[in-house]
């Protein structure tokens, strides 16, 4: 093997120079998903790839990589996501030289929603600023629109496929080195292991400078293995164990050197396999409760809240279940080392700690963290054969290139201390999500059934986009249902963190004012109200579906304790001068929630300007939310109930009908706020406002109307 070193030294050096930095800015996780997909592409082209959120890197890091790829979403009013704003602030520094990024090669991919007026502004601003500082675009930027019939994939897939071709062409591989094919499994980034095994870490004192013999792999140099499936599982567990000193690829083989962080072809299992092993599901353990447990997860910057009420505000026979949730947010006691409900708030010196109360503004939002239900978790445990370890304690870890294991949980995964596998599946991993394409890329390796493997491979292949959407997105098939249908798939528990997505929080606009009084015992607690439409529908398969968070919200009982995160959206409409101006709110359905917060908050100022609400829904009797409150907030309400008459009427129709009123408000520099579902509504409202200005004689044409609003009015959208 030593004789090979001179021959392949240049190739190894060339591979080591192939480095890519992928930076993402994401509010809901979509940009992170796209960044991970790009990571798979670049690693299969032998680029050493680092994926980080933008706030985690300094500007100098960009100069240390030959290539940099940005994936960024636009949020709010053309803003960058929170995890990109620190980076953006650094970019805007006036102290930066215009040549600071000379030599940096980059590209950007933006994720946006064309129903917003500032579509993909974050990516466009970022791209322009990087070029101003000397960076050079190495590949044309891309933009995805969530309104596309195929969603983000409609633009991302062709862009990423072309990017791969461009990388192969402009950055060719060393002679004799080929891209890693899709039928080779890349090593997982994060793994799970039993706590009892993790405790053995550090016990091995072998000299890391000497090659380590892979004794387990020697079993597979023969084709007459007695039990191929059992041996394969033993080898897999040995390789994934954090105490194993065997790197994913052998240390000195030429083949291993040619596959960056990949799997050595010589280490692939060389066994003859009979028919796939048949498994029978173990009997399910009975679930004591059908509701998710009230585990309070250690979520950074979170608050503990107690649900005061969870009332349905639409009739039982109405097609939509809308909930008005009232919760008490408890004050925090920094440094107490205890939760607020523990009753002891003293520092180490015995002195009382001062509590911190939540404060929020109209336009802000609350993140709720849903959980899986016990019966679904048990169904997955049964299906995968994990009952023997389901209630054992587990830890996350990752393996370095030298084979050393370090404890490391995935980003945004906040498990309880000493979590069991069952708790992780309940609190942290989304087992009922509609899967991404990458899910199939992973699970196809965990079946021996040729037909199942072929079908799963097709769903993972971008060439079969229609088949993928027909099977997953359109019928809304969940991961759990797919695993039940592909009954030969057996996922080792070690791969849970790599295959199942993290449960992401759902964000809901605050429907109340921070001045909402609390009649509880603690005057420092703060009350918050939300108005939430429960997602429940029937698919093309005529199956009833409920969103994970919707189902969780339905289950919240009074006195339930939950974790929430406050999200500031910087509406910036609470300035005294702005409060004196008129406020024109245009809301559809539950989009009235943030408008209620604005009107409520403004009503405390005697000198507030006129309040006008144009509200749209289906039926006056079923959907007229907060109808008994508007008078107390000094609001003039104009309604559009689309199903209460033969001719459908929408908010845009009311805007045109009331063009004189609309023009009068705009002339008084009114604040205009549009809230509700994304899609056609925000676009139709903008067009109706422009039409009303022309109809009222305020301007001559649409372009003049656009310019007038841009320079004279604050226009704020909150759509989802």
ABEGO torsion letter per residue (X at the ends): XAAAAAAAAAAAAAAAABBBBBBBBBAAGAAAAAAAAAAAAAAAAGBBBBBBBAAABBAAAAAABABBBBBBBBBEBGBBBAAAAAAAAAAABAABBAAAABGBBBBBBBBBBAABABBGAAAAAAAAAAAAAGBBBABBBBBBBAABAAEAAAAAAAAAAAAAAAAAAABBBBBGBBBBBAABBBBBABBBBBAAAAAABGABABBAABBBBBAAAAAAABAABABAAAAAAAAAAAAABAABABBABBAABAAAAABBGBBBAAABBBBBBBBBBBBBBBBBBBBABABBBABBBBBBGBBBBBBABBBBABBAABABBBBBBBBBBBBBBBGAGBBAAAGBBBBAAGBBBBBBBBBBBBGBBBBBBBBBBAAAAAAAAAAAGAAAAAABBBBBBBBBAAGBBBBBBBBGBBBBBGBBAAAAAAAABBAABBBBAAAAAAAAAABABAAAAAAAAAAABAAAAAAAAAAAAAAGBBAAAAAAABAABBBBAAAAAAABBBBBBBBBBBABBAABBBABABAABBBBBBBBBBBBBBBAAGBBBBBAAAAAAAABBBGBBBBBBBBBAGAGAABAAAAABBBBBBBBEAAAAAAAAAAAAAAABAABBBBBBBBBBABAAAABBGAAAAAAAGBBBBBBBAAABABBBBAAAAAAAAAAAAAAAAAAGBBBBBBEBBEAAAAAAAAAAAAAAAAAGABABAAAAAAAAAAABBBBBBBX
